[in-house]
């Protein structure tokens, strides 16, 4: 590559829709803003090349001279190759050229290597996964060398959007995205008001006085956890780590997507912690509780630094949920069940969900497009849940959550009268998607739930059940139990009709498919994947994937339309 040639661009081509979204976002990112961000390895966004190249003293991009023949490869391909190498090979390769030294220091690779090799058995070092890996591999390794050499070994005149992107997403913070708060905030809500105004219509609300009286509000903090349960082992995504090590990591990490501590067994692992909290009065009707210890996973302790959180998802098994913030604050963005958030893709039954790799990437690429939808009714609900406040998440709502600062929270999923039908339908019709239990129980969880529900709602005429319980029921209690059982029976009747209709429609589609050619089936979306796997059809898949560029030249609408006409 000639010295003054621009760096290799991304090999991915943007579709029209994706270009419009990215162009809308880029207008907010000024030259001054990007130039003010200093990558720790000296990597610059691609747009900076065109500005630097206009200077008479510009020596040229260092990518070509430093990489030699490897410069013919795109940054994505080079990074794919580096991800295949062992730690020893990365260290060796990094000594061959200045650019490769920088590339082999990118921390995301070392994060993967550390977790794959050591699981949670590591102690965080400084501010990088590379130092953590090397110190864990060799306790005698002097990690101070990394800090001492960092400034001297920065890359100069190296430009790459691919490599700058994750740093940018981690560095920009959430300030541009916190001004909108349109989720209702209520205090002093009665149970009936909550049910009628929020739970029954399925409307989110932040209950501002929901947890302010909990002992946890006065007690829980980083220091309290370190003093009370320093060696308790909790789950942070795919690894088990001690509280001490997790807080040390959370304090020093610069990850774009920090590890998020999300533990379901904290009640057993942190002795006495459940005494500091309680289930709010609004959520105490929980039919899954009738299953006792056999209920699906339902309660979690959530801890994480700023930028950590959950990408867009719906809560499991069509349950509703509440989330109480003890320390810190959380940004929520929510879409109703029928509106798929931009940048999120799912199949018809929502069994598979694909979204950007990080929360910050989603906000950077897609947030602005949600503020001015064609239909104002499609604008998302947003809000910040602060210390002592509780967010109510109705069943089926898409939601993403990001911590604005170091945050400790607890959350719980539940099934009440207002979402019983939806949970029954999910357990009955989507048995392969049931979660929170071991695989062997997924298929039969509906029947387990039904059995526990009817046993817990026995009435005197149920001789087999009443003989097992000597409790005396009031007339009101008997009436309520009869109504609950009648509700279950009616819901089940409707669900069985839905299942029967789907079966008939499936049989009809299969019959039609047998009479169509493969390509006719493909056009209708009914082709059999087995045909392709068995070699009876020649299938070519093509998909567009949007890139992410920090350059400042944007295509006009006329250019986009002309480009589409050429493609046609």
ABEGO torsion letter per residue (X at the ends): XBAABBBBBBABBBBAAAAAAAAAAAAABBAAAAAABBBAAGBBBAAAAAAAAABAABAEBAAAAAAEAAAABBAAAAAAAAAABBAAAAAAAAAABAAAAAAAABAAAAAAAAAAAAEABBBBBEABAAAAAAAAABAABBAAAAAAAAAAABBBGBBBAAAAAAAAAAAAEAAAAAABBABBBBBGBBAAAAAAAAAAAGBBBBBAAAAAABAAAAABBAAAAAAABAABBBBBEABBBBAAAAAAAAAABABABBBBBBBAAAAAABBGAAAABBBBAAAABBAAAAAEAABBBABBBBBBBBGBEBBBBBBBGGBBBBBBBABEBBBBBBBBAABBBBGBBBBAAGABBBBBABAAAAAAAAAAAAABBABAAABBBBBBBBBGBBBBBBBGBBBBBBBABBBBBBBBBBBBAAAAAAAAAAAAABAAABBGBBAAAAAAAAAAAAAAAAAAABBAABAAAAAABABBBBAAAAAAAAAAAAAAAAAAAAAAAAAAAAAAAAAAAAAAAAABBAAAAAAAGABBAAAAAAGABBBBBBBBBBBBBABABBBBAAAAAAAAAAAX
